[in-house]
Amino acid sequence: MTLRETFLVTWLAAGFGAAGCAGVKPAASTSGAAGATGTGGHGGIIGIGGFGGTGPMMPEPCVGLCTDFPPEPIFDVGVTHDVAGMFGSPSSTGGPCVTEPEDGALFPNNWLRPRVRIPGSTGALKITFHSAMEANDLVAYTTNESWALPKDIWTKLAGHVVEQDITVTVQTPTGGLTAVKFTVAPVGAGGSMVFWAANPAAAGKTGVENMAPGDIVDDSMLMGFTVGDESTVPTLKITDVKQQVALQNGQTQGSHCIGCHTGTPDGNYVAFVDAWPWGAAFAGVKPDVGDAAFTGNSLPNFAGGTCTDWNSCKTPKTFVQYPWNGPMTFSAAHWSDADKVAIIATQVQDITMPWGQGSPNWQPGRLAWVDLNSTATTTTNGQTNPALNAAFGYLDRTGDPHAAAAFPTWSHDGKSIVYVSVACPNPGQQNGCGTQDGRLYKGAADLYEVPYGNKAGGTATPVAGASTTDNEEYYPAFSPDDKLIAFTRVLAGQEMFANPNAEMWVVPHQEGAQAKRLTANDPPACSGKSSPGVNNHWPKWSPDRLTYGNSTYYWLIFSSNRYGLPPVTTSSNGQTKTVQVSQLYITAVVVKDNVITPHAAIYLWNQPQNRLNTTPAWENFHIPIVVE
């Protein structure tokens, strides 16, 4: 493939258990009904990845039956033509376990080409693709455990055969045959994915904040890709980050971890939580172009302080540089030169004494707004701090029955913030608060909603369908049109962080709504895995939702432990643990006549399998291109 010169491959235009250092929320994106024809991706400077299109690809009618599938068989590399003679009449019993594509999956029409996978297979396989709209069946022979549909065939198939079953059968020489079905949507997906790729052998490592950056540079990084890419690219390493973060002793230093990242609405930056004691930072992900150095740069005019002593920084500290922070969230409605605001979950109780709160890592979280255009400061006892109600302030949550708040998501229209309302009956005491080190521990935990109210907040109300007494609901995410909320849940009383019993649900953003469990929670039955049990979590929406006919198509990315990679044993500070290697998946949610129909999951086979991939963000990121 040649080097791309646009933001997205637009041949078919379309109109992450977390481990280690400590949340991601969707920022703004274009949504709306799709036009009659697709539009290309936004043009851009060579070297910058980017946006998806803004409309569906209209199916192209074939004259008679389509001829996308070749009449002759395809033989994989190293497979001789006489292999075809090994396969006789198929049998409905004894078929192999097919884990890709998952039965019932719905593919965006501009997605990564489908792959067929039979885990652990080492013998010959006969793979057949069948569609009633095609003149021929596609037949392929392979001796590998996976085989991907050729790109040129997928391109044509996705343009012709939409909203129709495509049946994939896999046969072994003994005759055993397994069949699964998938369909192609009449719309594509847009945007780029940026995910946290951690070294699983480093998960749980303690004392990271005291280590030399060169010793941990591979432990934690962000990687990314754009819709249609067949591999990924490093997007941000900890050594790229220019902004300083806080230490317990009052000093600042360079970043030591990248976790719980969110994208800014312009697609140029991520905000993330660093290593203990959980300072936050901004860093550019847009590649450096020409003389414009961008990667890793801090948000303009918000670099903050560089401190050898907390009371004598060279420049005033920004609010996000204080410790005990959780993730940030943004809204396109409040992201302009005149109005640039972040909402952050923070456990800081007194900004003048961030270390003197007993056990600050067990304090109740609060929702704060941060004016990213403000450098207003006040001086208290010789210490310079951001000015309350000018540079930052706290949102009222009147009526919230719980003391703590965490993991906010801000609606794209800027009017509403949904967050996790979590109990904190014993602030400052270990195991006595549902917020710990910026993450979630135990409940009770429910989703609550509060108005933004021009930085005032207001009355907090439970989110219908996501505030039950039988479950803990957390990690909320607004859909691009704010009509749906995706979230993670476990049974009441269970720990929320990295819980293998976690599952994903979606609920309409309206009074009296009922939540619906996502079909994508369930791995193929033949894999021997089931949910609860594979840590399905952190669902995040594509930046676009598109309408075709009477159906509206939404896409979600999430992290799961279902793939079956071997667990990794780690040892740190005398403690040994087993780490499951999370991988990324997407799924479709279709709404028609107010009925929500979820679909099976699609594995992202372009991601690295030697990394623990989790907490993905799916936005209109400007990221480095993937050269394939």
ZAPADREN-900158 format. One record per residue (C-alpha): chain; residue number from 1; x, y, z. Coordinates in steps of 0.05 Angstrom, whole numbers, plus 5000, padded with zeros to 4 digits. Layout:
<atoms>
  unit  pos     x     y     z
     A  NUM     X     Y     Z
...
</atoms>
This chain:
<atoms>
  unit  pos     x     y     z
     A    1  5000  5000  5000
     A    2  5027  5069  4983
     A    3  5033  5125  5033
     A    4  4966  5158  5042
     A    5  4960  5231  5026
     A    6  4893  5243  5059
     A    7  4866  5236  5129
     A    8  4832  5170  5116
     A    9  4829  5116  5064
     A   10  4765  5138  5032
     A   11  4751  5085  4980
     A   12  4685  5076  5015
     A   13  4668  5143  5045
     A   14  4622  5142  5105
     A   15  4573  5199  5122
     A   16  4800  4984  5541
     A   17  4818  4899  5650
     A   18  4857  4965  5655
     A   19  4922  4954  5693
     A   20  4977  4997  5720
     A   21  4971  5072  5725
     A   22  4902  5095  5733
     A   23  4775  5132  5653
     A   24  4762  5160  5581
     A   25  4705  5202  5555
     A   26  4682  5217  5485
     A   27  4693  5287  5459
     A   28  4653  5320  5404
     A   29  4644  5295  5333
     A   30  4599  5305  5274
     A   31  4533  5268  5275
     A   32  4469  5272  5238
     A   33  4430  5239  5183
     A   34  4473  5214  5126
     A   35  4467  5243  5057
     A   36  4451  5205  4994
     A   37  4523  5194  4976
     A   38  4588  5187  5014
     A   39  4638  5243  5020
     A   40  4713  5234  5024
     A   41  4755  5245  5085
     A   42  4779  5314  5101
     A   43  4841  5332  5062
     A   44  4903  5342  5103
     A   45  4978  5349  5105
     A   46  5016  5287  5087
     A   47  5037  5250  5149
     A   48  4975  5264  5191
     A   49  4921  5213  5200
     A   50  4851  5236  5211
     A   51  4778  5239  5199
     A   52  4727  5191  5170
     A   53  4675  5213  5120
     A   54  4606  5240  5135
     A   55  4556  5198  5095
     A   56  4541  5126  5077
     A   57  4564  5091  5015
     A   58  4503  5077  4972
     A   59  4502  5004  4951
     A   60  4519  4996  4878
     A   61  4470  4951  4842
     A   62  4500  4894  4803
     A   63  4474  4875  4734
     A   64  4445  4808  4752
     A   65  4485  4770  4805
     A   66  4548  4803  4830
     A   67  4616  4775  4811
     A   68  4657  4799  4870
     A   69  4677  4727  4887
     A   70  4725  4694  4838
     A   71  4702  4629  4806
     A   72  4769  4595  4820
     A   73  4792  4576  4890
     A   74  4844  4617  4927
     A   75  4904  4579  4955
     A   76  4940  4611  5014
     A   77  5015  4619  5013
     A   78  5049  4551  5016
     A   79  4985  4512  5001
     A   80  4988  4467  4940
     A   81  4929  4458  4894
     A   82  4921  4384  4909
     A   83  4896  4403  4979
     A   84  4826  4410  4949
     A   85  4823  4335  4942
     A   86  4827  4325  5017
     A   87  4757  4352  5027
     A   88  4696  4309  5014
     A   89  4624  4317  5033
     A   90  4615  4363  5093
     A   91  4585  4340  5159
     A   92  4544  4382  5206
     A   93  4580  4351  5266
     A   94  4652  4357  5288
     A   95  4663  4425  5258
     A   96  4721  4470  5281
     A   97  4713  4528  5330
     A   98  4707  4592  5289
     A   99  4718  4654  5332
     A  100  4723  4705  5275
     A  101  4679  4731  5248
     A  102  4632  4724  5306
     A  103  4563  4700  5287
     A  104  4516  4759  5281
     A  105  4570  4813  5272
     A  106  4555  4876  5233
     A  107  4614  4908  5197
     A  108  4621  4981  5177
     A  109  4628  4982  5102
     A  110  4697  5015  5106
     A  111  4725  4972  5161
     A  112  4785  4927  5166
     A  113  4772  4867  5120
     A  114  4741  4808  5155
     A  115  4786  4753  5181
     A  116  4768  4680  5192
     A  117  4802  4650  5253
     A  118  4802  4578  5280
     A  119  4845  4582  5343
     A  120  4899  4530  5348
     A  121  4887  4500  5279
     A  122  4949  4471  5245
     A  123  4918  4429  5190
     A  124  4885  4444  5124
     A  125  4820  4483  5123
     A  126  4770  4498  5069
     A  127  4737  4566  5077
     A  128  4675  4586  5038
     A  129  4641  4653  5033
     A  130  4569  4651  5006
     A  131  4520  4705  4990
     A  132  4454  4698  4953
     A  133  4473  4761  4914
     A  134  4538  4732  4887
     A  135  4544  4688  4825
     A  136  4599  4647  4856
     A  137  4620  4624  4924
     A  138  4689  4644  4946
     A  139  4730  4583  4965
     A  140  4798  4589  4999
     A  141  4846  4537  5026
     A  142  4895  4551  5083
     A  143  4937  4515  5134
     A  144  4940  4574  5181
     A  145  4894  4587  5240
     A  146  4871  4653  5208
     A  147  4857  4678  5138
     A  148  4835  4748  5118
     A  149  4790  4763  5058
     A  150  4833  4796  5004
     A  151  4825  4871  5006
     A  152  4803  4881  4934
     A  153  4748  4829  4944
     A  154  4725  4860  5009
     A  155  4722  4929  4977
     A  156  4675  4905  4923
     A  157  4634  4860  4969
     A  158  4623  4916  5020
     A  159  4597  4960  4964
     A  160  4548  4911  4936
     A  161  4523  4864  4990
     A  162  4496  4904  5048
     A  163  4442  4886  5099
     A  164  4445  4814  5071
     A  165  4472  4752  5105
     A  166  4542  4731  5084
     A  167  4554  4659  5107
     A  168  4624  4635  5123
     A  169  4634  4560  5129
     A  170  4699  4527  5152
     A  171  4709  4453  5137
     A  172  4763  4405  5161
     A  173  4788  4345  5119
     A  174  4748  4298  5163
     A  175  4685  4332  5139
     A  176  4667  4372  5201
     A  177  4637  4439  5182
     A  178  4620  4502  5221
     A  179  4579  4560  5193
     A  180  4573  4632  5218
     A  181  4539  4693  5188
     A  182  4556  4766  5186
     A  183  4528  4827  5150
     A  184  4555  4892  5123
     A  185  4523  4958  5142
     A  186  4504  5008  5088
     A  187  4546  5060  5126
     A  188  4618  5065  5148
     A  189  4652  5088  5211
     A  190  4695  5150  5218
     A  191  4750  5175  5263
     A  192  4813  5145  5293
     A  193  4826  5102  5353
     A  194  4878  5118  5405
     A  195  4887  5065  5458
     A  196  4931  5051  5518
     A  197  4981  4996  5500
     A  198  5016  4972  5563
     A  199  5071  4921  5571
     A  200  5034  4865  5608
     A  201  5098  4844  5643
     A  202  5101  4914  5674
     A  203  5029  4914  5699
     A  204  5026  4925  5773
     A  205  5096  4953  5776
     A  206  5104  4996  5838
     A  207  5147  5058  5848
     A  208  5142  5077  5775
     A  209  5144  5151  5793
     A  210  5214  5143  5821
     A  211  5244  5106  5762
     A  212  5286  5136  5706
     A  213  5243  5148  5643
     A  214  5290  5105  5602
     A  215  5273  5046  5647
     A  216  5198  5051  5637
     A  217  5191  5080  5567
     A  218  5163  5015  5540
     A  219  5116  5003  5599
     A  220  5062  5051  5578
     A  221  5046  5085  5512
     A  222  4988  5106  5468
     A  223  4980  5073  5400
     A  224  4931  5089  5346
     A  225  4901  5075  5278
     A  226  4849  5103  5231
     A  227  4788  5065  5205
     A  228  4811  5016  5152
     A  229  4884  5012  5174
     A  230  4914  4942  5179
     A  231  4965  4958  5232
     A  232  4976  5010  5287
     A  233  5027  5064  5300
     A  234  5058  5092  5365
     A  235  5021  5156  5379
     A  236  5050  5181  5445
     A  237  5106  5155  5489
     A  238  5117  5178  5560
     A  239  5183  5209  5539
     A  240  5146  5252  5488
     A  241  5104  5288  5541
     A  242  5129  5359  5555
     A  243  5083  5379  5612
     A  244  5107  5368  5683
     A  245  5066  5328  5733
     A  246  5064  5330  5809
     A  247  5103  5288  5858
     A  248  5086  5274  5931
     A  249  5143  5316  5956
     A  250  5117  5379  5921
     A  251  5164  5376  5863
     A  252  5146  5364  5790
     A  253  5177  5319  5739
     A  254  5166  5291  5669
     A  255  5111  5241  5656
     A  256  5120  5169  5681
     A  257  5056  5137  5656
     A  258  4999  5148  5608
     A  259  4931  5124  5631
     A  260  4857  5141  5627
     A  261  4866  5185  5567
     A  262  4813  5227  5533
     A  263  4815  5266  5468
     A  264  4803  5340  5461
     A  265  4747  5360  5412
     A  266  4796  5387  5360
     A  267  4831  5319  5356
     A  268  4899  5349  5370
     A  269  4911  5330  5443
     A  270  4899  5277  5495
     A  271  4889  5290  5569
     A  272  4911  5234  5615
     A  273  4926  5213  5687
     A  274  4999  5202  5703
     A  275  5031  5155  5754
     A  276  5023  5161  5829
     A  277  5004  5210  5859
     A  278  4958  5218  5799
     A  279  4973  5285  5769
     A  280  4941  5299  5701
     A  281  4971  5325  5637
     A  282  4958  5346  5566
     A  283  5000  5323  5507
     A  284  4994  5334  5432
     A  285  4983  5273  5388
     A  286  4983  5309  5321
     A  287  5048  5293  5285
     A  288  5102  5346  5276
     A  289  5095  5376  5207
     A  290  5147  5422  5177
     A  291  5171  5471  5229
     A  292  5112  5458  5275
     A  293  5133  5415  5333
     A  294  5070  5385  5362
     A  295  5077  5314  5388
     A  296  5078  5314  5464
     A  297  5070  5389  5471
     A  298  5027  5416  5527
     A  299  4962  5452  5514
     A  300  4978  5523  5490
     A  301  4984  5572  5548
     A  302  4970  5516  5597
     A  303  5038  5484  5608
     A  304  5037  5502  5682
     A  305  5093  5501  5733
     A  306  5161  5469  5737
     A  307  5175  5460  5811
     A  308  5235  5441  5852
     A  309  5195  5463  5913
     A  310  5119  5467  5915
     A  311  5120  5538  5940
     A  312  5170  5566  5891
     A  313  5152  5542  5821
     A  314  5182  5579  5762
     A  315  5112  5587  5735
     A  316  5045  5578  5770
     A  317  5017  5508  5772
     A  318  4953  5492  5734
     A  319  4897  5457  5770
     A  320  4908  5392  5732
     A  321  4980  5390  5758
     A  322  4956  5377  5829
     A  323  4955  5305  5853
     A  324  4896  5257  5864
     A  325  4863  5269  5797
     A  326  4818  5225  5755
     A  327  4802  5230  5681
     A  328  4779  5293  5644
     A  329  4721  5302  5595
     A  330  4706  5355  5543
     A  331  4649  5381  5500
     A  332  4653  5413  5432
     A  333  4603  5464  5456
     A  334  4656  5490  5504
     A  335  4719  5483  5463
     A  336  4735  5548  5428
     A  337  4786  5604  5436
     A  338  4737  5642  5480
     A  339  4709  5584  5519
     A  340  4755  5525  5532
     A  341  4736  5482  5592
     A  342  4751  5413  5620
     A  343  4712  5374  5671
     A  344  4755  5332  5717
     A  345  4744  5284  5774
     A  346  4790  5303  5831
     A  347  4803  5278  5902
     A  348  4838  5342  5923
     A  349  4799  5371  5982
     A  350  4842  5432  5996
     A  351  4884  5459  5939
     A  352  4930  5495  5989
     A  353  4944  5430  6025
     A  354  4941  5373  5974
     A  355  4984  5328  6018
     A  356  4952  5342  6085
     A  357  4885  5305  6080
     A  358  4900  5243  6121
     A  359  4897  5192  6065
     A  360  4883  5233  6003
     A  361  4881  5172  5958
     A  362  4818  5150  5995
     A  363  4782  5218  5995
     A  364  4715  5227  5959
     A  365  4722  5250  5887
     A  366  4690  5315  5865
     A  367  4673  5344  5797
     A  368  4712  5406  5781
     A  369  4712  5451  5720
     A  370  4778  5478  5695
     A  371  4783  5540  5652
     A  372  4838  5523  5604
     A  373  4845  5596  5583
     A  374  4854  5622  5653
     A  375  4920  5634  5689
     A  376  4888  5670  5748
     A  377  4923  5656  5814
     A  378  4918  5673  5887
     A  379  4971  5672  5941
     A  380  4960  5636  6008
     A  381  5015  5634  6060
     A  382  5066  5649  6006
     A  383  5041  5594  5960
     A  384  5014  5611  5891
     A  385  4954  5570  5869
     A  386  4902  5573  5814
     A  387  4846  5620  5834
     A  388  4781  5587  5857
     A  389  4720  5607  5814
     A  390  4767  5637  5762
     A  391  4816  5583  5741
     A  392  4775  5527  5769
     A  393  4714  5512  5811
     A  394  4669  5456  5834
     A  395  4602  5433  5805
     A  396  4544  5430  5853
     A  397  4511  5361  5858
     A  398  4451  5378  5900
     A  399  4411  5316  5918
     A  400  4466  5265  5903
     A  401  4460  5213  5959
     A  402  4533  5194  5954
     A  403  4594  5233  5974
     A  404  4639  5217  5916
     A  405  4638  5229  5841
     A  406  4682  5199  5787
     A  407  4691  5186  5713
     A  408  4648  5241  5682
     A  409  4625  5244  5610
     A  410  4602  5310  5581
     A  411  4546  5314  5530
     A  412  4565  5340  5461
     A  413  4514  5397  5467
     A  414  4550  5419  5531
     A  415  4487  5418  5574
     A  416  4495  5356  5616
     A  417  4547  5315  5653
     A  418  4536  5242  5671
     A  419  4583  5214  5723
     A  420  4591  5157  5773
     A  421  4559  5173  5840
     A  422  4595  5128  5889
     A  423  4590  5120  5964
     A  424  4646  5143  6010
     A  425  4622  5129  6081
     A  426  4692  5134  6112
     A  427  4733  5186  6075
     A  428  4808  5180  6084
     A  429  4805  5109  6110
     A  430  4833  5051  6069
     A  431  4776  5011  6038
     A  432  4729  5064  6065
     A  433  4713  5102  6001
     A  434  4690  5082  5932
     A  435  4742  5126  5899
     A  436  4814  5104  5907
     A  437  4873  5136  5872
     A  438  4828  5166  5820
     A  439  4796  5099  5803
     A  440  4735  5062  5827
     A  441  4737  5012  5883
     A  442  4670  4988  5911
     A  443  4600  5018  5910
     A  444  4545  5033  5919
     A  445  4556  5064  5850
     A  446  4504  5091  5802
     A  447  4502  5138  5743
     A  448  4477  5207  5759
     A  449  4467  5269  5716
     A  450  4479  5341  5732
     A  451  4470  5403  5688
     A  452  4533  5441  5669
     A  453  4497  5506  5684
     A  454  4553  5551  5661
     A  455  4601  5520  5712
     A  456  4550  5520  5768
     A  457  4525  5449  5765
     A  458  4457  5439  5798
     A  459  4409  5385  5819
     A  460  4436  5314  5809
     A  461  4387  5262  5785
     A  462  4395  5187  5774
     A  463  4402  5163  5703
     A  464  4342  5120  5687
     A  465  4362  5048  5674
     A  466  4433  5058  5701
     A  467  4422  5072  5775
     A  468  4397  5006  5802
     A  469  4408  4978  5872
     A  470  4425  4909  5846
     A  471  4485  4932  5805
     A  472  4544  4980  5804
     A  473  4541  5022  5741
     A  474  4603  5060  5718
     A  475  4648  5084  5660
     A  476  4592  5122  5624
     A  477  4598  5149  5553
     A  478  4551  5193  5514
     A  479  4536  5173  5442
     A  480  4555  5225  5389
     A  481  4483  5251  5387
     A  482  4474  5246  5463
     A  483  4414  5200  5454
     A  484  4447  5138  5484
     A  485  4493  5124  5543
     A  486  4539  5064  5544
     A  487  4566  5040  5610
     A  488  4598  4982  5647
     A  489  4566  4945  5705
     A  490  4578  4890  5756
     A  491  4534  4862  5811
     A  492  4527  4905  5873
     A  493  4583  4897  5923
     A  494  4636  4874  5874
     A  495  4699  4913  5859
     A  496  4693  4954  5795
     A  497  4765  4962  5773
     A  498  4790  4906  5728
     A  499  4733  4859  5748
     A  500  4727  4798  5701
     A  501  4652  4799  5714
     A  502  4644  4867  5682
     A  503  4594  4873  5624
     A  504  4572  4929  5578
     A  505  4502  4958  5573
     A  506  4469  5016  5536
     A  507  4410  5058  5556
     A  508  4370  5113  5520
     A  509  4382  5182  5550
     A  510  4310  5194  5570
     A  511  4261  5187  5628
     A  512  4237  5117  5643
     A  513  4289  5084  5599
     A  514  4309  5012  5607
     A  515  4380  4989  5597
     A  516  4398  4936  5546
     A  517  4455  4887  5552
     A  518  4502  4886  5492
     A  519  4506  4822  5452
     A  520  4580  4837  5443
     A  521  4592  4815  5515
     A  522  4586  4742  5494
     A  523  4646  4706  5463
     A  524  4633  4649  5414
     A  525  4608  4590  5455
     A  526  4659  4542  5425
     A  527  4717  4584  5454
     A  528  4701  4558  5523
     A  529  4696  4629  5549
     A  530  4634  4664  5572
     A  531  4610  4729  5601
     A  532  4611  4748  5658
     A  533  4683  4725  5662
     A  534  4722  4761  5608
     A  535  4722  4833  5633
     A  536  4682  4868  5578
     A  537  4691  4941  5595
     A  538  4703  5013  5576
     A  539  4655  5021  5517
     A  540  4668  5084  5477
     A  541  4629  5110  5417
     A  542  4652  5126  5348
     A  543  4650  5202  5335
     A  544  4595  5192  5282
     A  545  4526  5162  5281
     A  546  4494  5154  5212
     A  547  4423  5143  5190
     A  548  4405  5101  5129
     A  549  4332  5090  5115
     A  550  4297  5082  5182
     A  551  4358  5056  5218
     A  552  4411  5095  5256
     A  553  4479  5062  5263
     A  554  4526  5071  5322
     A  555  4594  5039  5333
     A  556  4628  5023  5399
     A  557  4699  5003  5416
     A  558  4715  4964  5480
     A  559  4766  4921  5515
     A  560  4759  4847  5533
     A  561  4800  4788  5557
     A  562  4764  4737  5512
     A  563  4816  4729  5457
     A  564  4854  4674  5493
     A  565  4924  4701  5495
     A  566  4967  4668  5549
     A  567  4966  4706  5615
     A  568  5030  4740  5637
     A  569  5061  4730  5706
     A  570  5091  4793  5735
     A  571  5132  4806  5797
     A  572  5141  4873  5831
     A  573  5162  4892  5901
     A  574  5159  4820  5923
     A  575  5089  4808  5897
     A  576  5071  4762  5840
     A  577  5007  4768  5799
     A  578  4976  4739  5737
     A  579  4956  4790  5684
     A  580  4904  4776  5631
     A  581  4922  4807  5564
     A  582  4864  4851  5542
     A  583  4849  4863  5469
     A  584  4804  4911  5432
     A  585  4738  4898  5396
     A  586  4684  4939  5363
     A  587  4610  4927  5358
     A  588  4548  4958  5326
     A  589  4485  4985  5359
     A  590  4428  4998  5311
     A  591  4365  5037  5330
     A  592  4303  5029  5287
     A  593  4233  5053  5308
     A  594  4261  5066  5378
     A  595  4283  4993  5384
     A  596  4356  4981  5402
     A  597  4389  4922  5367
     A  598  4459  4904  5390
     A  599  4506  4860  5350
     A  600  4563  4812  5361
     A  601  4635  4835  5369
     A  602  4689  4845  5317
     A  603  4761  4832  5337
     A  604  4812  4885  5315
     A  605  4864  4839  5284
     A  606  4909  4899  5268
     A  607  4927  4910  5341
     A  608  4991  4884  5374
     A  609  4981  4820  5413
     A  610  5043  4830  5456
     A  611  5012  4891  5490
     A  612  4956  4897  5540
     A  613  4908  4941  5500
     A  614  4854  4977  5538
     A  615  4818  5044  5553
     A  616  4809  5062  5480
     A  617  4786  5131  5456
     A  618  4751  5137  5389
     A  619  4751  5208  5365
     A  620  4769  5251  5304
     A  621  4842  5247  5325
     A  622  4897  5275  5283
     A  623  4949  5221  5291
     A  624  5009  5195  5252
     A  625  4991  5155  5190
     A  626  4999  5080  5188
     A  627  5046  5060  5132
     A  628  5028  4990  5108
</atoms>
